[in-house]
């Protein structure tokens, strides 16, 4: 009986260690891409991937500004991510473009499927806004069409929510 108890405790300890290491340190993650809608028409394009924390992050952002109109010159921005900050379904990504200009990308993930609203993005250069600056960030104003954004909060005390507002982590436990 004592051996079974020791084996059971060891198994629980191993499970606790493996589940902790699977979530600890993963940080926030933001991915996506698509076209930014101008009215009902597609305009500028964006693609991004970022993961990490407000102190250290990795990833890239590609933004092609087509706001000058069809057939006009395009401005291309390629940036390297320095920081990521996620709160719920809202993310702020910051970094530097290849020419050293600071950028800020704000993303709202409005869910998946046909019933969900379009996700929203905002890409700004020459911005003083950076992740973790303690200031309230404005919500993005541009609707992301013909694409999708995924925002994952790496804070395990703030689990992702399903469409009903319930914690998806509890459903795995059958609660």
Helices and strands as residue ranges (DSSP letters): H 2-23, E 28-38, E 41-52, E 57-65, E 75-87, E 90-97, E 102-108, E 119-125, E 142-152, H 168-172
